[in-house]
């Protein structure tokens, strides 16, 4: 049973989406391979998890650079469309990550809740709706809403702002990636690393900002 309890000083909870609330990462990786294999841009599964939380366009630019390939804005937009379409085709296979989803459901109506993701809004909202969680959140912040992205703190600070929180350091962030946990730390927030509750060994390759054994 989920026994995590918010610290007494907590004023809001902020959740990442992919890999934190929704078990989407394996499906995202399949979609990435469908988009990138035809253009011969390599993307290993280990690298995929290392880049969790980074916006799609930034990942494409980085991978192309690493592969010594040149991609222009038109090509990036096309690859994003292919990748997102491939993911959405499998949306029915997405399930909630229960230990985290249950926290959001339990604290709904008790504390303000926000969703803060590096994904595109149309995909993030469809994902969270597919697992029955859209109504839980008072604010949703996505890649389009900030100019800087994880590991920078902007997405979490913007989420706190939209919740009307004047003391962002009293927010708790739930994350599954190093980039996301770093962003939480830079925002001055407490980061809860949910990876110990997942079975994929690729998710536990580095120490986290905070691990909560009672999640």
URHU-V506511 format. One record per residue. N is the residue number from 1. RES is the residue in one small letter. PHI is phi as a letter, one per 30 degrees, with the letter a starting at -180 (* if undefined). Layout:
n: (N & N)
res: (RES & RES)
phi: (PHI & PHI)
This chain:
n: (1 & 2 & 3 & 4 & 5 & 6 & 7 & 8 & 9 & 10 & 11 & 12 & 13 & 14 & 15 & 16 & 17 & 18 & 19 & 20 & 21 & 22 & 23 & 24 & 25 & 26 & 27 & 28 & 29 & 30 & 31 & 32 & 33 & 34 & 35 & 36 & 37 & 38 & 39 & 40 & 41 & 42 & 43 & 44 & 45 & 46 & 47 & 48 & 49 & 50 & 51 & 52 & 53 & 54 & 55 & 56 & 57 & 58 & 59 & 60 & 61 & 62 & 63 & 64 & 65 & 66 & 67 & 68 & 69 & 70 & 71 & 72 & 73 & 74 & 75 & 76 & 77 & 78 & 79 & 80 & 81 & 82 & 83 & 84 & 85 & 86 & 87 & 88 & 89 & 90 & 91 & 92 & 93 & 94 & 95 & 96 & 97 & 98 & 99 & 100 & 101 & 102 & 103 & 104 & 105 & 106 & 107 & 108 & 109 & 110 & 111 & 112 & 113 & 114 & 115 & 116 & 117 & 118 & 119 & 120 & 121 & 122 & 123 & 124 & 125 & 126 & 127 & 128 & 129 & 130 & 131 & 132 & 133 & 134 & 135 & 136 & 137 & 138 & 139 & 140 & 141 & 142 & 143 & 144 & 145 & 146 & 147 & 148 & 149 & 150 & 151 & 152 & 153 & 154 & 155 & 156 & 157 & 158 & 159 & 160 & 161 & 162 & 163 & 164 & 165 & 166 & 167 & 168 & 169 & 170 & 171 & 172 & 173 & 174 & 175 & 176 & 177 & 178 & 179 & 180 & 181 & 182 & 183 & 184 & 185 & 186 & 187 & 188 & 189 & 190 & 191 & 192 & 193 & 194 & 195 & 196 & 197 & 198 & 199 & 200 & 201 & 202 & 203 & 204 & 205 & 206 & 207 & 208 & 209 & 210 & 211 & 212 & 213 & 214 & 215)
res: (x & x & x & x & x & x & x & x & x & x & x & x & x & x & x & x & x & x & x & x & x & x & x & x & x & x & x & x & x & x & x & x & x & x & x & x & x & x & x & x & x & x & x & x & x & x & x & x & x & x & x & x & x & x & x & x & x & x & x & x & x & x & x & x & x & x & x & x & x & x & x & x & x & x & x & x & x & x & x & x & x & x & x & x & x & x & x & x & x & x & x & x & x & x & x & x & x & x & x & x & x & x & x & x & x & x & x & x & x & x & x & x & x & x & x & x & x & x & x & x & x & x & x & x & x & x & x & x & x & x & x & x & x & x & x & x & x & x & x & x & x & x & x & x & x & x & x & x & x & x & x & x & x & x & x & x & x & x & x & x & x & x & x & x & x & x & x & x & x & x & x & x & x & x & x & x & x & x & x & x & x & x & x & x & x & x & x & x & x & x & x & x & x & x & x & x & x & x & x & x & x & x & x & x & x & x & x & x & x & x & x & x & x & x & x)
phi: (* & d & c & d & b & d & e & e & d & d & c & a & c & b & b & d & c & d & i & c & c & c & d & c & d & e & d & d & d & e & d & e & d & d & d & c & e & d & c & h & c & d & a & d & d & d & d & e & d & d & c & e & j & d & d & e & d & d & d & d & d & d & d & d & d & d & d & i & c & c & b & c & d & d & d & d & d & d & d & d & d & d & d & d & d & d & d & d & d & c & d & d & d & d & b & d & d & e & e & d & e & d & d & e & d & d & c & d & i & c & b & d & b & b & c & b & b & d & d & d & e & d & d & d & d & d & d & d & d & d & c & i & c & d & d & d & c & d & a & b & c & b & e & d & c & b & d & c & b & e & d & d & d & e & d & d & d & d & d & d & d & d & d & i & d & d & b & e & d & c & c & c & c & c & b & b & b & d & e & d & d & d & d & d & d & d & d & i & c & d & c & c & d & c & d & e & c & c & c & d & d & d & d & b & d & b & d & c & d & b & c & c & d & c & e)
